[in-house]
Amino acid sequence: MLERFSAYLSGELGRSPHTVRGYLADARSLWAHLEARGYGPGDIDLPLIRSWLSRAREKGASRATVARRVASVRALTRFLHREGVLAVDPGPLLASPSQQRSLPTVLDEGQAAEALSRAPAQTPTDLRRHAVVELLYATGVRVAELCALDLSDVDRERRTVRVLGKGAKERTVPVGEPALDALDDWIVAGRPAMAGVHSGTALFLGARGGRLDVRRAREDVHAHLRAAGVDGAPHDLRHSAATHLLNGGADLRSVQEFLGHASPRSTQIYTHVSVERLRDTYRRAHPRA
């Protein structure tokens, strides 16, 4: 049943491997909860799901974890109902807990400029690091999206990158000349030195010639930012790109499309960092400022 559920998540819902792993872990946890009480999958109902979630909260699960469990169990009960295991799908009746969203860490424009202005050494690893950081900031893509890029996804003439995001949704984002130059350096002088029989069409490669994995890409970013004296993480570059776009006058809808957010609610968190822009406008425009 779990194997079919996994295929349903990845094949039909287009969930990422990371999400599939999380949902399967939640399904196994719910299975164990049912078995401990003498129930099976066909007995799943709202009280049993709520008792499972309550148990997680008692063990100290965060709001974010409980919210993820709600999402995973909704997918599971929908699948079980479709398979005929459940006569009625209780998932839609399950309320998701409200989450207290923390504000993102954002580099100011001076920090971003300092991190990106440092010329890399000409080793393949340094060229890759520089290209990775430039592209993350230029496009706002997630690290996993960056690692999944192929050579053909970069359109040098149109200055765009084709990105496959969450839910297998494709988007095309613009990319600036500095990032394209860093990519050129990597592709011409760095990638050939790392390429091997398993490289295929991957844009970024690891030390063994295969596609660059997410963990190594994160290490690249940390190393590059530390060398520039900036304390930041890969996702901070995505947050910074969105914030700097808003500060520069971009509208929220455009930033939503740029980031690949399904809902504008996910993008609205970046509006808080535009307070300085609002203050400047207020000082210039309000007669009583």
Secondary structure as UniProt FT lines:
FT   HELIX           2..7
FT   HELIX           8..12
FT   HELIX           17..36
FT   TURN            37..38
FT   HELIX           41..43
FT   HELIX           46..58
FT   TURN            59..60
FT   HELIX           63..82
FT   TURN            83..84
FT   HELIX           91..93
FT   HELIX           109..117
FT   HELIX           124..139
FT   HELIX           143..147
FT   HELIX           151..153
FT   STRAND          154..155
FT   TURN            156..159
FT   STRAND          160..164
FT   HELIX           166..168
FT   STRAND          170..174
FT   HELIX           177..185
FT   HELIX           186..190
FT   HELIX           191..194
FT   TURN            197..198
FT   TURN            200..201
FT   TURN            207..208
FT   HELIX           214..227
FT   TURN            228..229
FT   HELIX           234..247
FT   TURN            248..249
FT   HELIX           252..259
FT   HELIX           264..267
FT   HELIX           268..274
FT   HELIX           275..285
FT   TURN            287..288
//
